[in-house]
């Protein structure tokens, strides 16, 4: 069964950063994240978004920790767009 993704959104430097945490195991003891950066008003499924995953073997101990790490990654993606 596929789990519905719970997207969190924050505005940052004129862009929107969308983050969802994904459980890596059945017990919810390890989490990962996916990030999407969009233009304001676009949703997280927009075709024109920048997307990233944690990109490493990091396991975050909670959903909240994965979301926080995802926002940090999203902010750095936006910062790189404007350099």
Order of alpha helices (4+ residues) and beta strands (2+ residues): beta-beta-beta-beta-alpha
